[in-house]
Amino acid sequence: MKLSIVVPVYNEEKTLKRLISKIQAVNFVDKEVILINDCSKDKSADILKQYASKKGFIVLSHGKNKGKGGALKTGFEHASGDYVIVQDADLEYNPQDYKILLNELKNGKFKVVYGSRFMGQYKDMSNLHYIGNKVLTLVTNILYGQSLTDMETCYKLIPIEVIKEVDIKSKRFNFEPEITAKILKMGYKIKEVPISYFGRTHSEGKHITWQDGFSALWTLIKFRFTN
């Protein structure tokens, strides 16, 4: 099986090389790494150029910033693996945890696997971030009849045919509720497994804000009743 790892990049010069090294250390699955520079203003573009000619890497670039959702849409269009997973370009998530998600596919019961931070070990998550995640997951469960613990997780292991079928409309971080809503409406059940998480602050480069929480809430409601 081949795994497409899609990495949206926006001003991540401080962590980008270390993150890519961590992905390169993943040796338990055949993989391709798709890096999308979403019009970064720092040295991220220069760093990514170092990987453009390396085997197993695809480096793409936007002429203007399209947001996380836009970057992911570009990355998904170039993915050729059997499964796709998103990797944020910081160090909050550990690529070695891919193995936990991939192992869940072996029993054949589930095609979509989410890595739950709240089932595993999470550190340095702000109170606001914690409450926001819990509220959005609760709303997901109410609207879609689920019992998830972490809808907003970055680690969503999704079959390539599902990703290719979904038309991503969200431009920013509301990609997470949109893809979840559409996966559930397509009839797929989501299996959660525990992963690790080490949060960073806005001063360290975290991009998501409280406004994105309200956008995510509206996205959940909107796609419950529309396509």
N, C-alpha and C positions, 0 to 999 in steps of 0.2 A: 504494500500500500504506500502511496505517496501523499505527503502532507504539504499543503500550500500554507505558508506562514506569511500573513499579510501585515506589514508594519507601516502605519501612517506616521509620517515624521513632520513635526512643525516645531522648529527652534529647540532641538534636543541635543545640541552639541556637547553638553556636559555628560550625558549618559549614553549617547548613541554607540560609540565604539565598544563600550563594555557590554551593552545589551546585545550587539551583534556577536560578540565573542561568546556570550552565553548561549545564543542560538546555535552557533557553530559547534558548540560542545554537545549538542543533542545528537547522539549517535545510535539511537534505538529505532529510528524510522527514516525511510527515504524522504527527503524534503527539498522544497524549493523555497527561497526566501524572496518575497516581493516587497521592495522598499519604495515608498512613495513620498517624495519631497513635496510637501504642500505649500510651496512658495515660502520657505523659511527665510528669516531675515538674519540669522546668525551663520555659523560655519557648517551647518548640517549638510548643505549641498556639496561642499568640498569633501567632507568625510564620505558621503555616499559615492562620490566619483571613484573612490578607491576600490569599490566593490562592483562597479559596473561591468568589468570584464571577467570577474571571478565566476567559476563554474558553480551553478546552483543558485545564483543571484540574478534577480531582475530589478533594475533600478529605473524608476519612472519619476517624472517631474511635472508639476503644475506651473503654468505661467502666472496664475493668480491663485490666491488661497480659496479653496473650496470647502474647508472644514473637514472634520474627521469622517463624516458620512460620505462626502465627495471623494476623499482620498481612498476610502475603502471600496467604493464603487469602481474606481479606476483599477485598484488592485485585484478585485474579484474578476474583472473582465480579462485579466491576463493569467489567472490561476489555471493550472492544468492538473492539479492533484486530485486524488479521490475525495479528500476531505480538506476543509479550510478552517484555519483558526486565526484570530486576530491577536497580534502582539503589540501592545503599546510600546512606544520607543523609550520609555523610562525604565526604572528598575523595580517597579511595584510588584510585578508578577515574575515568577521564576519559570523559565522555559523547560526546566527539568520536570515540571508538573504536567507537561504534555503527556507523559507516559501514563499518568493516572487516568486521564481522560481516554486515551487510546485503549487502555486495558479494558475499559468498560464496554468497548465495542465487541469484545471477543465472545460474549454470551449471546449476541445477536438479538437481544430484546429491544434495544434502543438504537436509533440512528443518529440522534442528536444528544450531545452530552455537554453539560455546563459545569464549569469549575466553581464551586461555591466557597467564597471566603469565610462565610459564617459557619460552615460545617468544618472548616479547617482552622488554620492558625492565622490570625490577622493582627497586625501591629501598626501603631501610629496612624490610625484612622480618626479623624476629627469627629467630635460629637455631631456636628452638623451633617457631615458626610454619612455617618452611621445612621442617623435618623432619616435622612433623605433616602438612602438605600432601602431601609426597612419599609418606609411608607410606599415607595414605588413598587416594591415587591408585593406588599399587601394589596395594593390596588390591582396589580396584575392578577393575583390569585382570585380576587373578587370578580373582576370583569371576565376572566377567561377560565374560571373553574379549576384553578391549579393549586398546588401546595408547594411552590418554590420557596427557597430561602434567600436567593441572590439573583434577581433578574438582571441587575445592572453589571454583573461580572463581565470583564473583558474576555475571559476564556470561554468561548462558545465553539465547540467542535461540531461542524455542520457539513453534511455531504455536499459535494460540488454541484450535484444536480439541483439541490434546493437553492443554493446561493445563485446559480445561474437563472433560476426561475423567478426569483424575487426581484422586483423593481424597487431599488432603494431610493426613497425620496428625501430622506432626512439629510441635512447638510452638516449638522454638528453632532453632539453627543447623544441626541435622541435616536441615533442609529440603534442603540441597544433595545429600547422598548419597541421600535418598529420591527426589527428582525424577529424579536420574540413573539410579538403579536401575530406576525404573518406565518411564522413556523407553526404556532398553535392553531391558527385558522386553517392551515393546510392539513391538519389532522395528525401532526407528529407529536409524540410524547417526549418530554425532556427529562433526562436522567441527570441528577446532580451528584457530583463527587467532591470531596474536600480538597482544597488547594491552599497554598500559603500566599500571604499578601503583606507587603511592607509599604505603607502609604508615604507619600511625600507631601510637602506643604506648597502653598502658592509661591512662597519665596524660593522654593527649590525648583519651581517650574511647572507646577500642576496647573492645568488649563481650565478644568471644569469649574463652574461657579454655581451659586445658588439659583441663578436664573435658568440654568440648564435643567434644574429639577422641575421647575414649572413647565418647561417645554416638554420634558419627558412625560409628565403627567398628562398633558394635553394629547401627546402622541398616543399614549395608551388608550385614551378615550376615543380619539379620532379613528384609529385603525380597528377598534372593536366593531365599528359600524360602517366603515368604508374600506376600500381596497387601496 
